[in-house]
Amino acid sequence: MTTIKERLDILKAGDVISEEASTIAEEAVQRLSVHTQRPLPQNKVEMLVTHLASALTRMSRGESVDGPPEELFSEIEKSEQIDLANREINWLKSNWGDEIPKSEIAFLKMHYVSIFKDMK
Amino acid sequence: MKIVIGGQVDKKEVEALVKEHGPNGVETSIKSDVEAAMAVKTGQAEYYVGACHTGGGGALAMAIAIIGKPSCETVSMPGRKPSEEKIQQAVKEGKKAFGFTADHMETVVPMIMRAIKAL
């Protein structure tokens, strides 16, 4: 099994993600560890960190994606974990130099809500 | 022929589709995205297929990093449906790894398998 750092190093070496995106993604995972005594859901954390680092790099390279379907997004907004997800996304917004598009925020909410559900 | 299932989600479902639509005698193996990409890089498998929910990199990010972008093709993303023509072209060009969003897998996997069988 690869650690989060090894995963980010492979992605950096392959020029899939930038150094800045890697740093923020690693810090984002460290923040999750601080909020719980329980083991993090490794598989979902790997998904988050890969997605987050790719998404931040995509933004810095001026690329964009469409957001998730509206029905799915509405369901996420109604979940019990949305406040926790928003707290992490607000941290990302403050620590990432540029604006994060709405479509990217929607996907990040999906990942965070999914992780916080497992951490309940 | 060996096809590895990488990506991040719905791996069993993707594997079942590869077995159903793949070439006669196709051998499949479910691996982590890192292990699956390494299997193609080292010649232990011919092709990599992988899905993620968001289409934002998880399906193919590791394959791009390990195998190299020229060998990889993102065949669907949110708001971008797969094109059989583009998939055929990618397979003909020798691309080895294919990433897609999980909600497209029932369309995408048969398209990729048809293109591989047509080589």
gemmi code that builds the backbone of each chain (N, CA, C; Angstrom):
import gemmi

chains = {
    "A": [
        ("MET", (0.849, -1.199, 0.000), (0.000, 0.000, 0.000), (0.888, 1.255, 0.000)),
        ("THR", (0.535, 2.215, -0.800), (1.325, 3.446, -0.841), (0.799, 4.428, 0.205)),
        ("THR", (1.710, 5.166, 0.815), (1.274, 6.194, 1.755), (0.784, 7.407, 0.955)),
        ("ILE", (0.163, 8.326, 1.667), (-0.319, 9.538, 0.995), (0.863, 10.303, 0.381)),
        ("LYS", (1.963, 10.353, 1.113), (3.122, 11.095, 0.601), (3.692, 10.405, -0.650)),
        ("GLU", (3.789, 9.071, -0.601), (4.301, 8.337, -1.773), (3.398, 8.578, -2.986)),
        ("ARG", (2.092, 8.544, -2.733), (1.116, 8.779, -3.804), (1.343, 10.156, -4.432)),
        ("LEU", (1.484, 11.163, -3.571), (1.688, 12.525, -4.087), (3.031, 12.641, -4.815)),
        ("ASP", (4.042, 11.948, -4.298), (5.362, 12.006, -4.945), (5.314, 11.385, -6.346)),
        ("ILE", (4.575, 10.283, -6.499), (4.458, 9.650, -7.822), (3.765, 10.620, -8.786)),
        ("LEU", (2.701, 11.247, -8.309), (1.946, 12.176, -9.170), (2.792, 13.392, -9.548)),
        ("LYS", (3.608, 13.856, -8.587), (4.497, 14.994, -8.886), (5.562, 14.598, -9.893)),
        ("ALA", (6.154, 13.430, -9.677), (7.231, 12.969, -10.573), (6.709, 12.802, -11.998)),
        ("GLY", (5.444, 12.427, -12.128), (4.857, 12.258, -13.457), (4.279, 13.539, -14.024)),
        ("ASP", (4.480, 14.656, -13.324), (3.983, 15.967, -13.740), (2.454, 16.006, -13.865)),
        ("VAL", (1.791, 15.146, -13.087), (0.322, 15.173, -13.082), (-0.169, 16.275, -12.144)),
        ("ILE", (0.595, 16.497, -11.069), (0.207, 17.551, -10.113), (1.403, 18.468, -9.856)),
        ("SER", (1.087, 19.672, -9.367), (2.155, 20.639, -9.085), (2.621, 20.501, -7.637)),
        ("GLU", (3.760, 21.073, -7.358), (4.310, 21.076, -5.991), (3.322, 21.748, -5.027)),
        ("GLU", (2.764, 22.886, -5.451), (1.849, 23.632, -4.580), (0.606, 22.810, -4.275)),
        ("ALA", (0.074, 22.158, -5.310), (-1.132, 21.342, -5.106), (-0.826, 20.170, -4.174)),
        ("SER", (0.351, 19.596, -4.320), (0.750, 18.481, -3.461), (0.814, 18.915, -1.999)),
        ("THR", (1.402, 20.074, -1.766), (1.549, 20.570, -0.393), (0.184, 20.785, 0.252)),
        ("ILE", (-0.716, 21.437, -0.469), (-2.053, 21.707, 0.090), (-2.804, 20.386, 0.327)),
        ("ALA", (-2.700, 19.450, -0.614), (-3.430, 18.178, -0.472), (-2.913, 17.401, 0.739)),
        ("GLU", (-1.611, 17.420, 0.945), (-1.049, 16.707, 2.102), (-1.520, 17.371, 3.410)),
        ("GLU", (-1.530, 18.691, 3.436), (-2.006, 19.397, 4.637), (-3.483, 19.124, 4.874)),
        ("ALA", (-4.250, 19.023, 3.799), (-5.694, 18.759, 3.935), (-5.927, 17.413, 4.627)),
        ("VAL", (-5.100, 16.417, 4.308), (-5.229, 15.105, 4.955), (-4.792, 15.179, 6.411)),
        ("GLN", (-3.719, 15.921, 6.652), (-3.255, 16.063, 8.043), (-4.337, 16.714, 8.909)),
        ("ARG", (-5.068, 17.660, 8.334), (-6.166, 18.297, 9.076), (-7.226, 17.283, 9.466)),
        ("LEU", (-7.517, 16.347, 8.571), (-8.537, 15.343, 8.870), (-8.114, 14.489, 10.062)),
        ("SER", (-6.834, 14.176, 10.134), (-6.333, 13.340, 11.229), (-6.502, 14.037, 12.579)),
        ("VAL", (-6.352, 15.352, 12.572), (-6.454, 16.112, 13.816), (-7.867, 16.042, 14.388)),
        ("HIS", (-8.860, 15.906, 13.516), (-10.258, 15.976, 13.954), (-10.826, 14.648, 14.439)),
        ("THR", (-10.038, 13.595, 14.446), (-10.593, 12.311, 14.875), (-9.538, 11.448, 15.558)),
        ("GLN", (-9.998, 10.624, 16.481), (-9.102, 9.657, 17.133), (-9.105, 8.353, 16.335)),
        ("ARG", (-10.102, 8.203, 15.479), (-10.261, 6.933, 14.755), (-9.402, 6.927, 13.480)),
        ("PRO", (-9.069, 5.720, 12.993), (-8.316, 5.670, 11.737), (-9.140, 6.276, 10.601)),
        ("LEU", (-8.481, 6.991, 9.734), (-9.186, 7.573, 8.589), (-9.519, 6.466, 7.585)),
        ("PRO", (-10.636, 6.603, 6.849), (-10.942, 5.610, 5.806), (-9.926, 5.745, 4.657)),
        ("GLN", (-8.922, 4.881, 4.695), (-7.749, 5.033, 3.828), (-8.111, 5.170, 2.349)),
        ("ASN", (-9.002, 4.288, 1.900), (-9.352, 4.288, 0.479), (-9.964, 5.630, 0.061)),
        ("LYS", (-10.850, 6.143, 0.905), (-11.507, 7.413, 0.556), (-10.552, 8.596, 0.683)),
        ("VAL", (-9.620, 8.488, 1.629), (-8.631, 9.562, 1.763), (-7.718, 9.577, 0.529)),
        ("GLU", (-7.371, 8.392, 0.042), (-6.559, 8.324, -1.191), (-7.321, 8.956, -2.357)),
        ("MET", (-8.624, 8.668, -2.419), (-9.435, 9.259, -3.497), (-9.457, 10.776, -3.378)),
        ("LEU", (-9.649, 11.270, -2.122), (-9.691, 12.720, -1.918), (-8.365, 13.360, -2.312)),
        ("VAL", (-7.272, 12.784, -1.830), (-5.990, 13.454, -2.044), (-5.624, 13.455, -3.532)),
        ("THR", (-5.937, 12.367, -4.231), (-5.652, 12.313, -5.670), (-6.525, 13.320, -6.403)),
        ("HIS", (-7.806, 13.335, -6.036), (-8.718, 14.278, -6.691), (-8.330, 15.723, -6.383)),
        ("LEU", (-8.087, 16.000, -5.100), (-7.798, 17.380, -4.696), (-6.534, 17.911, -5.378)),
        ("ALA", (-5.474, 17.107, -5.342), (-4.223, 17.570, -5.963), (-4.399, 17.737, -7.477)),
        ("SER", (-5.148, 16.834, -8.101), (-5.395, 16.959, -9.553), (-6.243, 18.194, -9.838)),
        ("ALA", (-7.252, 18.415, -8.994), (-8.163, 19.546, -9.224), (-7.427, 20.880, -9.076)),
        ("LEU", (-6.610, 21.007, -8.035), (-5.879, 22.267, -7.826), (-4.910, 22.520, -8.983)),
        ("THR", (-4.274, 21.442, -9.432), (-3.338, 21.587, -10.562), (-4.094, 21.987, -11.826)),
        ("ARG", (-5.248, 21.344, -12.012), (-6.085, 21.666, -13.179), (-6.441, 23.165, -13.169)),
        ("MET", (-6.825, 23.666, -11.987), (-7.191, 25.087, -11.896), (-6.008, 25.980, -12.234)),
        ("SER", (-4.831, 25.630, -11.713), (-3.667, 26.480, -11.961), (-3.257, 26.431, -13.425)),
        ("ARG", (-3.646, 25.367, -14.124), (-3.315, 25.257, -15.550), (-4.444, 25.781, -16.438)),
        ("GLY", (-5.478, 26.349, -15.795), (-6.574, 26.959, -16.556), (-7.527, 25.968, -17.185)),
        ("GLU", (-7.521, 24.708, -16.689), (-8.457, 23.705, -17.221), (-9.702, 23.686, -16.344)),
        ("SER", (-10.805, 23.190, -16.908), (-12.043, 23.174, -16.115), (-12.830, 21.891, -16.361)),
        ("VAL", (-13.722, 21.577, -15.422), (-14.634, 20.441, -15.599), (-16.048, 20.910, -15.277)),
        ("ASP", (-17.028, 20.192, -15.808), (-18.408, 20.453, -15.408), (-18.628, 19.885, -14.013)),
        ("GLY", (-19.577, 20.441, -13.294), (-19.881, 19.941, -11.958), (-20.698, 18.659, -12.017)),
        ("PRO", (-20.969, 18.060, -10.843), (-21.790, 16.845, -10.810), (-23.243, 17.167, -11.152)),
        ("PRO", (-24.055, 16.142, -11.455), (-25.463, 16.394, -11.745), (-26.167, 17.105, -10.581)),
        ("GLU", (-27.122, 17.960, -10.916), (-27.803, 18.788, -9.920), (-28.434, 17.953, -8.793)),
        ("GLU", (-29.052, 16.805, -9.182), (-29.732, 15.969, -8.159), (-28.736, 15.469, -7.120)),
        ("LEU", (-27.581, 15.060, -7.613), (-26.550, 14.541, -6.716), (-26.052, 15.652, -5.798)),
        ("PHE", (-25.868, 16.829, -6.370), (-25.358, 17.954, -5.603), (-26.360, 18.351, -4.506)),
        ("SER", (-27.656, 18.323, -4.836), (-28.682, 18.669, -3.838), (-28.639, 17.682, -2.682)),
        ("GLU", (-28.438, 16.413, -3.010), (-28.379, 15.382, -1.966), (-27.188, 15.634, -1.032)),
        ("ILE", (-26.073, 16.005, -1.612), (-24.873, 16.275, -0.795), (-25.122, 17.456, 0.141)),
        ("GLU", (-25.760, 18.500, -0.402), (-26.016, 19.699, 0.406), (-26.915, 19.392, 1.601)),
        ("LYS", (-27.733, 18.341, 1.474), (-28.665, 18.011, 2.573), (-28.043, 17.046, 3.581)),
        ("SER", (-26.852, 16.581, 3.322), (-26.288, 15.552, 4.196), (-25.895, 16.146, 5.555)),
        ("GLU", (-25.847, 15.278, 6.548), (-25.494, 15.713, 7.913), (-24.074, 16.248, 7.979)),
        ("GLN", (-23.238, 15.789, 7.047), (-21.807, 16.111, 7.124), (-21.430, 17.366, 6.339)),
        ("ILE", (-22.418, 18.079, 5.812), (-22.089, 19.184, 4.913), (-21.346, 20.320, 5.636)),
        ("ASP", (-21.683, 20.546, 6.934), (-20.989, 21.631, 7.641), (-19.506, 21.326, 7.811)),
        ("LEU", (-19.225, 20.048, 8.112), (-17.815, 19.653, 8.251), (-17.102, 19.791, 6.908)),
        ("ALA", (-17.782, 19.379, 5.851), (-17.190, 19.493, 4.512), (-16.927, 20.964, 4.179)),
        ("ASN", (-17.889, 21.825, 4.486), (-17.717, 23.256, 4.192), (-16.557, 23.867, 4.989)),
        ("ARG", (-16.397, 23.374, 6.238), (-15.276, 23.873, 7.056), (-13.944, 23.577, 6.353)),
        ("GLU", (-13.792, 22.365, 5.831), (-12.540, 22.000, 5.153), (-12.375, 22.776, 3.845)),
        ("ILE", (-13.475, 22.970, 3.147), (-13.391, 23.691, 1.870), (-13.070, 25.174, 2.110)),
        ("ASN", (-13.587, 25.721, 3.212), (-13.233, 27.109, 3.544), (-11.738, 27.224, 3.842)),
        ("TRP", (-11.215, 26.175, 4.486), (-9.764, 26.173, 4.735), (-9.008, 26.138, 3.400)),
        ("LEU", (-9.479, 25.301, 2.489), (-8.836, 25.227, 1.165), (-8.891, 26.579, 0.462)),
        ("LYS", (-10.071, 27.210, 0.529), (-10.230, 28.519, -0.142), (-9.241, 29.527, 0.416)),
        ("SER", (-9.031, 29.497, 1.758), (-8.122, 30.476, 2.352), (-6.663, 30.162, 2.054)),
        ("ASN", (-6.369, 28.900, 1.791), (-4.969, 28.525, 1.620), (-4.530, 28.359, 0.173)),
        ("TRP", (-5.481, 28.347, -0.735), (-5.146, 28.256, -2.156), (-5.186, 29.668, -2.715)),
        ("GLY", (-4.176, 30.055, -3.447), (-4.046, 31.443, -3.894), (-5.188, 31.959, -4.749)),
        ("ASP", (-5.747, 31.108, -5.607), (-6.768, 31.570, -6.552), (-8.161, 31.120, -6.139)),
        ("GLU", (-9.145, 31.690, -6.830), (-10.537, 31.301, -6.569), (-10.759, 29.844, -7.008)),
        ("ILE", (-11.580, 29.108, -6.258), (-11.900, 27.728, -6.630), (-13.284, 27.733, -7.285)),
        ("PRO", (-13.384, 27.285, -8.547), (-14.685, 27.336, -9.235), (-15.753, 26.487, -8.543)),
        ("LYS", (-17.023, 26.886, -8.758), (-18.148, 26.189, -8.115), (-18.182, 24.707, -8.466)),
        ("SER", (-17.881, 24.390, -9.738), (-17.939, 22.979, -10.152), (-16.919, 22.150, -9.374)),
        ("GLU", (-15.748, 22.718, -9.131), (-14.715, 21.992, -8.380), (-15.116, 21.861, -6.908)),
        ("ILE", (-15.735, 22.933, -6.374), (-16.177, 22.868, -4.975), (-17.223, 21.768, -4.803)),
        ("ALA", (-18.087, 21.618, -5.783), (-19.125, 20.581, -5.700), (-18.491, 19.186, -5.582)),
        ("PHE", (-17.476, 18.925, -6.384), (-16.812, 17.618, -6.302), (-16.082, 17.440, -4.971)),
        ("LEU", (-15.462, 18.514, -4.503), (-14.745, 18.411, -3.229), (-15.723, 18.121, -2.091)),
        ("LYS", (-16.913, 18.730, -2.152), (-17.927, 18.440, -1.133), (-18.279, 16.964, -1.142)),
        ("MET", (-18.407, 16.390, -2.344), (-18.717, 14.955, -2.455), (-17.678, 14.118, -1.720)),
        ("HIS", (-16.415, 14.419, -1.967), (-15.351, 13.633, -1.341), (-15.344, 13.806, 0.179)),
        ("TYR", (-15.458, 15.059, 0.633), (-15.404, 15.299, 2.082), (-16.609, 14.679, 2.799)),
        ("VAL", (-17.786, 14.850, 2.227), (-18.989, 14.273, 2.862), (-18.831, 12.763, 2.973)),
        ("SER", (-18.328, 12.139, 1.929), (-18.148, 10.694, 1.931), (-17.179, 10.258, 3.042)),
        ("ILE", (-16.095, 10.995, 3.208), (-15.125, 10.659, 4.266), (-15.740, 10.865, 5.646)),
        ("PHE", (-16.406, 12.003, 5.847), (-16.975, 12.275, 7.173), (-18.084, 11.291, 7.528)),
        ("LYS", (-18.781, 10.777, 6.531), (-19.797, 9.739, 6.807), (-19.110, 8.506, 7.399)),
        ("ASP", (-17.980, 8.137, 6.841), (-17.254, 6.959, 7.346), (-16.642, 7.208, 8.718)),
        ("MET", (-16.389, 8.472, 9.041), (-15.746, 8.794, 10.320), (-16.755, 8.980, 11.445)),
        ("LYS", (-18.055, 8.901, 11.144), (-19.109, 9.151, 12.140), (-19.007, 8.186, 13.314)),
    ],
    "B": [
        ("MET", (-4.831, -12.259, -23.366), (-4.625, -10.845, -23.082), (-4.980, -10.524, -21.627)),
        ("LYS", (-4.122, -9.703, -20.993), (-4.382, -9.337, -19.592), (-4.802, -7.866, -19.501)),
        ("ILE", (-5.896, -7.645, -18.818), (-6.382, -6.278, -18.610), (-6.528, -6.060, -17.107)),
        ("VAL", (-5.899, -4.986, -16.613), (-5.989, -4.701, -15.176), (-7.036, -3.617, -14.934)),
        ("ILE", (-7.709, -3.769, -13.813), (-8.726, -2.780, -13.432), (-8.132, -1.941, -12.298)),
        ("GLY", (-7.877, -0.664, -12.615), (-7.338, 0.264, -11.618), (-8.411, 1.256, -11.223)),
        ("GLY", (-8.104, 2.546, -11.368), (-9.097, 3.558, -11.007), (-9.363, 3.556, -9.519)),
        ("GLN", (-10.529, 4.087, -9.132), (-10.789, 4.241, -7.699), (-12.126, 3.693, -7.236)),
        ("VAL", (-13.074, 3.477, -8.130), (-14.400, 3.019, -7.667), (-14.953, 1.930, -8.584)),
        ("ASP", (-15.954, 1.226, -8.058), (-16.731, 0.240, -8.838), (-15.861, -0.742, -9.616)),
        ("LYS", (-14.796, -1.210, -8.980), (-13.838, -2.051, -9.709), (-14.448, -3.400, -10.100)),
        ("LYS", (-15.252, -3.983, -9.203), (-15.852, -5.283, -9.534), (-16.792, -5.166, -10.725)),
        ("GLU", (-17.544, -4.080, -10.763), (-18.489, -3.870, -11.862), (-17.732, -3.668, -13.183)),
        ("VAL", (-16.649, -2.908, -13.105), (-15.843, -2.695, -14.320), (-15.243, -4.025, -14.776)),
        ("GLU", (-14.751, -4.808, -13.822), (-14.162, -6.109, -14.180), (-15.197, -7.008, -14.872)),
        ("ALA", (-16.418, -7.006, -14.331), (-17.466, -7.852, -14.923), (-17.740, -7.432, -16.367)),
        ("LEU", (-17.728, -6.139, -16.625), (-17.970, -5.649, -17.989), (-16.809, -6.014, -18.917)),
        ("VAL", (-15.584, -5.957, -18.381), (-14.424, -6.343, -19.201), (-14.513, -7.820, -19.546)),
        ("LYS", (-14.871, -8.643, -18.578), (-15.001, -10.094, -18.837), (-16.109, -10.355, -19.866)),
        ("GLU", (-17.204, -9.602, -19.734), (-18.353, -9.829, -20.629), (-18.059, -9.396, -22.068)),
        ("HIS", (-17.379, -8.265, -22.200), (-17.208, -7.687, -23.545), (-15.793, -7.831, -24.110)),
        ("GLY", (-14.860, -8.321, -23.288), (-13.467, -8.386, -23.709), (-13.188, -9.503, -24.700)),
        ("PRO", (-11.949, -9.548, -25.206), (-11.575, -10.594, -26.154), (-11.680, -11.987, -25.521)),
        ("ASN", (-11.820, -13.005, -26.365), (-11.877, -14.379, -25.851), (-10.639, -14.660, -25.003)),
        ("GLY", (-10.885, -15.270, -23.844), (-9.766, -15.656, -22.976), (-9.142, -14.497, -22.218)),
        ("VAL", (-9.819, -13.352, -22.185), (-9.250, -12.201, -21.476), (-9.048, -12.540, -19.999)),
        ("GLU", (-7.882, -12.158, -19.463), (-7.608, -12.345, -18.037), (-7.687, -10.971, -17.377)),
        ("THR", (-8.424, -10.918, -16.255), (-8.578, -9.623, -15.577), (-8.005, -9.705, -14.173)),
        ("SER", (-7.663, -8.544, -13.668), (-7.150, -8.488, -12.301), (-7.473, -7.119, -11.726)),
        ("ILE", (-8.055, -7.124, -10.508), (-8.361, -5.860, -9.841), (-7.178, -5.468, -8.966)),
        ("LYS", (-6.696, -4.259, -9.171), (-5.537, -3.791, -8.403), (-5.763, -2.348, -7.947)),
        ("SER", (-4.876, -1.876, -7.063), (-4.912, -0.443, -6.739), (-4.485, 0.309, -7.995)),
        ("ASP", (-4.786, 1.597, -8.037), (-4.416, 2.356, -9.240), (-2.903, 2.337, -9.480)),
        ("VAL", (-2.134, 2.359, -8.397), (-0.671, 2.329, -8.540), (-0.220, 0.976, -9.085)),
        ("GLU", (-0.707, -0.105, -8.478), (-0.291, -1.454, -8.907), (-0.736, -1.744, -10.334)),
        ("ALA", (-1.927, -1.295, -10.679), (-2.439, -1.547, -12.029), (-1.586, -0.830, -13.073)),
        ("ALA", (-1.230, 0.411, -12.770), (-0.386, 1.160, -13.713), (0.989, 0.512, -13.834)),
        ("MET", (1.521, 0.049, -12.718), (2.833, -0.623, -12.752), (2.768, -1.905, -13.578)),
        ("ALA", (1.640, -2.611, -13.499), (1.493, -3.864, -14.254), (1.584, -3.594, -15.758)),
        ("VAL", (1.005, -2.504, -16.209), (1.092, -2.156, -17.639), (2.505, -1.680, -17.976)),
        ("LYS", (3.056, -0.881, -17.101), (4.410, -0.351, -17.370), (5.434, -1.477, -17.490)),
        ("THR", (5.275, -2.514, -16.659), (6.264, -3.606, -16.664), (5.877, -4.725, -17.626)),
        ("GLY", (4.804, -4.555, -18.371), (4.434, -5.550, -19.376), (3.676, -6.753, -18.837)),
        ("GLN", (3.263, -6.682, -17.553), (2.479, -7.798, -16.990), (1.028, -7.761, -17.461)),
        ("ALA", (0.612, -6.613, -17.961), (-0.749, -6.492, -18.503), (-0.699, -5.600, -19.740)),
        ("GLU", (-1.627, -5.853, -20.664), (-1.642, -5.064, -21.901), (-2.380, -3.735, -21.724)),
        ("TYR", (-3.475, -3.778, -20.944), (-4.316, -2.574, -20.838), (-4.735, -2.314, -19.395)),
        ("TYR", (-5.030, -1.027, -19.135), (-5.527, -0.546, -17.831), (-6.865, 0.136, -18.085)),
        ("VAL", (-7.866, -0.215, -17.301), (-9.110, 0.556, -17.332), (-9.459, 0.958, -15.903)),
        ("GLY", (-10.011, 2.148, -15.736), (-10.316, 2.598, -14.382), (-11.378, 3.682, -14.353)),
        ("ALA", (-12.172, 3.649, -13.282), (-13.251, 4.640, -13.128), (-13.050, 5.456, -11.859)),
        ("CYS", (-13.618, 6.652, -11.851), (-13.765, 7.409, -10.608), (-15.131, 8.090, -10.659)),
        ("HIS", (-15.569, 8.625, -9.522), (-16.896, 9.248, -9.490), (-16.912, 10.593, -10.188)),
        ("THR", (-15.809, 11.326, -10.022), (-15.856, 12.730, -10.389), (-15.231, 13.045, -11.737)),
        ("GLY", (-14.500, 12.112, -12.269), (-13.844, 12.402, -13.543), (-12.744, 13.420, -13.412)),
        ("GLY", (-12.391, 13.726, -12.176), (-11.404, 14.782, -11.958), (-9.992, 14.287, -11.773)),
        ("GLY", (-9.689, 13.116, -12.243), (-8.292, 12.679, -12.182), (-8.076, 11.331, -11.524)),
        ("GLY", (-8.958, 10.945, -10.605), (-8.734, 9.706, -9.853), (-8.692, 8.462, -10.715)),
        ("ALA", (-9.457, 8.445, -11.791), (-9.510, 7.255, -12.641), (-8.171, 6.990, -13.319)),
        ("LEU", (-7.495, 8.045, -13.690), (-6.343, 7.883, -14.588), (-5.077, 8.599, -14.101)),
        ("ALA", (-5.175, 9.358, -13.003), (-4.026, 10.171, -12.582), (-2.765, 9.339, -12.395)),
        ("MET", (-2.892, 8.218, -11.710), (-1.720, 7.376, -11.451), (-1.178, 6.752, -12.741)),
        ("ALA", (-2.085, 6.364, -13.631), (-1.643, 5.779, -14.902), (-0.877, 6.827, -15.706)),
        ("ILE", (-1.360, 8.062, -15.703), (-0.650, 9.130, -16.433), (0.739, 9.326, -15.831)),
        ("ALA", (0.803, 9.314, -14.489), (2.095, 9.528, -13.821), (3.061, 8.385, -14.087)),
        ("ILE", (2.562, 7.160, -14.100), (3.456, 5.991, -14.158), (3.711, 5.523, -15.598)),
        ("ILE", (2.669, 5.497, -16.398), (2.836, 4.991, -17.784), (3.198, 6.137, -18.730)),
        ("GLY", (2.723, 7.337, -18.411), (2.986, 8.496, -19.275), (1.721, 8.927, -20.006)),
        ("LYS", (1.552, 10.222, -20.132), (0.332, 10.782, -20.724), (0.074, 10.286, -22.148)),
        ("PRO", (1.112, 10.147, -22.983), (0.837, 9.725, -24.375), (0.176, 8.351, -24.480)),
        ("SER", (0.297, 7.526, -23.419), (-0.305, 6.184, -23.466), (-1.681, 6.136, -22.809)),
        ("CYS", (-2.172, 7.289, -22.359), (-3.424, 7.313, -21.585), (-4.499, 8.136, -22.291)),
        ("GLU", (-5.743, 7.745, -22.080), (-6.854, 8.462, -22.709), (-8.011, 8.591, -21.708)),
        ("THR", (-8.421, 9.835, -21.449), (-9.635, 10.053, -20.653), (-10.805, 9.958, -21.612)),
        ("VAL", (-11.624, 8.922, -21.470), (-12.673, 8.702, -22.471), (-14.023, 9.294, -22.077)),
        ("SER", (-14.186, 9.639, -20.796), (-15.402, 10.374, -20.444), (-15.163, 11.182, -19.184)),
        ("MET", (-15.867, 12.292, -19.092), (-15.805, 13.158, -17.912), (-17.215, 13.680, -17.677)),
        ("PRO", (-17.464, 14.328, -16.536), (-18.793, 14.904, -16.344), (-19.101, 15.886, -17.475)),
        ("GLY", (-20.214, 15.729, -18.096), (-20.594, 16.617, -19.184), (-19.908, 16.299, -20.501)),
        ("ARG", (-19.072, 15.258, -20.518), (-18.415, 14.879, -21.776), (-18.600, 13.384, -21.986)),
        ("LYS", (-19.580, 13.056, -22.802), (-19.899, 11.648, -23.019), (-18.830, 10.984, -23.877)),
        ("PRO", (-18.708, 9.666, -23.754), (-17.688, 8.971, -24.551), (-18.030, 8.966, -26.036)),
        ("SER", (-16.990, 8.936, -26.868), (-17.183, 8.854, -28.309), (-16.510, 7.573, -28.802)),
        ("GLU", (-17.297, 6.708, -29.450), (-16.744, 5.430, -29.931), (-15.612, 5.686, -30.929)),
        ("GLU", (-15.812, 6.705, -31.752), (-14.794, 7.020, -32.769), (-13.458, 7.395, -32.123)),
        ("LYS", (-13.540, 8.242, -31.077), (-12.308, 8.675, -30.407), (-11.644, 7.513, -29.679)),
        ("ILE", (-12.466, 6.636, -29.118), (-11.906, 5.475, -28.418), (-11.198, 4.563, -29.414)),
        ("GLN", (-11.826, 4.341, -30.565), (-11.199, 3.499, -31.594), (-9.863, 4.093, -32.033)),
        ("GLN", (-9.871, 5.404, -32.204), (-8.652, 6.084, -32.632), (-7.550, 5.942, -31.567)),
        ("ALA", (-7.939, 6.110, -30.302), (-6.965, 6.015, -29.213), (-6.356, 4.617, -29.150)),
        ("VAL", (-7.184, 3.595, -29.300), (-6.680, 2.213, -29.250), (-5.750, 1.961, -30.442)),
        ("LYS", (-6.154, 2.449, -31.597), (-5.312, 2.274, -32.791), (-3.959, 2.965, -32.620)),
        ("GLU", (-3.979, 4.100, -31.932), (-2.732, 4.850, -31.711), (-1.830, 4.174, -30.683)),
        ("GLY", (-2.344, 3.112, -30.065), (-1.515, 2.364, -29.118), (-1.672, 2.770, -27.668)),
        ("LYS", (-2.726, 3.535, -27.352), (-2.928, 3.934, -25.953), (-3.256, 2.697, -25.124)),
        ("LYS", (-2.786, 2.703, -23.886), (-2.861, 1.505, -23.039), (-3.757, 1.671, -21.821)),
        ("ALA", (-4.047, 2.902, -21.433), (-4.821, 3.128, -20.200), (-6.003, 4.039, -20.490)),
        ("PHE", (-7.159, 3.660, -19.949), (-8.399, 4.381, -20.252), (-9.123, 4.707, -18.946)),
        ("GLY", (-9.459, 5.994, -18.777), (-10.150, 6.430, -17.565), (-11.506, 7.014, -17.912)),
        ("PHE", (-12.464, 6.821, -17.004), (-13.831, 7.300, -17.265), (-14.570, 7.483, -15.952)),
        ("THR", (-15.709, 8.182, -16.007), (-16.531, 8.326, -14.804), (-17.408, 7.082, -14.659)),
        ("ALA", (-17.633, 6.711, -13.418), (-18.319, 5.441, -13.148), (-19.709, 5.383, -13.793)),
        ("ASP", (-20.378, 6.515, -13.885), (-21.738, 6.473, -14.444), (-21.753, 6.194, -15.955)),
        ("HIS", (-20.581, 6.242, -16.572), (-20.505, 5.942, -18.008), (-19.980, 4.538, -18.292)),
        ("MET", (-19.678, 3.769, -17.232), (-18.916, 2.522, -17.482), (-19.658, 1.518, -18.365)),
        ("GLU", (-20.966, 1.469, -18.256), (-21.691, 0.466, -19.054), (-21.650, 0.787, -20.551)),
        ("THR", (-21.430, 2.035, -20.879), (-21.268, 2.425, -22.284), (-19.803, 2.337, -22.706)),
        ("VAL", (-18.947, 2.820, -21.820), (-17.535, 2.977, -22.167), (-16.799, 1.646, -22.299)),
        ("VAL", (-16.981, 0.761, -21.336), (-16.186, -0.480, -21.353), (-16.452, -1.298, -22.621)),
        ("PRO", (-17.713, -1.517, -23.028), (-17.915, -2.237, -24.294), (-17.253, -1.537, -25.490)),
        ("MET", (-17.280, -0.193, -25.497), (-16.629, 0.543, -26.595), (-15.130, 0.252, -26.627)),
        ("ILE", (-14.489, 0.292, -25.458), (-13.035, 0.039, -25.398), (-12.752, -1.400, -25.827)),
        ("MET", (-13.563, -2.331, -25.349), (-13.328, -3.739, -25.676), (-13.527, -3.992, -27.179)),
        ("ARG", (-14.537, -3.366, -27.757), (-14.750, -3.520, -29.216), (-13.538, -3.012, -29.986)),
        ("ALA", (-13.020, -1.878, -29.548), (-11.863, -1.294, -30.239), (-10.636, -2.200, -30.117)),
        ("ILE", (-10.449, -2.782, -28.933), (-9.295, -3.682, -28.735), (-9.465, -4.933, -29.596)),
        ("LYS", (-10.676, -5.463, -29.634), (-10.913, -6.689, -30.424), (-10.738, -6.437, -31.921)),
        ("ALA", (-10.952, -5.186, -32.331), (-10.855, -4.863, -33.766), (-9.416, -4.680, -34.238)),
        ("LEU", (-8.464, -4.657, -33.327), (-7.056, -4.435, -33.724), (-6.538, -5.567, -34.603)),
    ],
}
model = gemmi.Model(1)
for chain_id, residues in chains.items():
    chain = gemmi.Chain(chain_id)
    for i, (resn, *xyz) in enumerate(residues, 1):
        res = gemmi.Residue()
        res.name, res.seqid = resn, gemmi.SeqId(i, " ")
        for name, pos in zip(("N", "CA", "C"), xyz):
            atom = gemmi.Atom()
            atom.name, atom.element = name, gemmi.Element(name[0])
            atom.pos, atom.b_iso = gemmi.Position(*pos), 0.0
            res.add_atom(atom)
        chain.add_residue(res)
    model.add_chain(chain)
structure = gemmi.Structure()
structure.add_model(model)
structure.setup_entities()
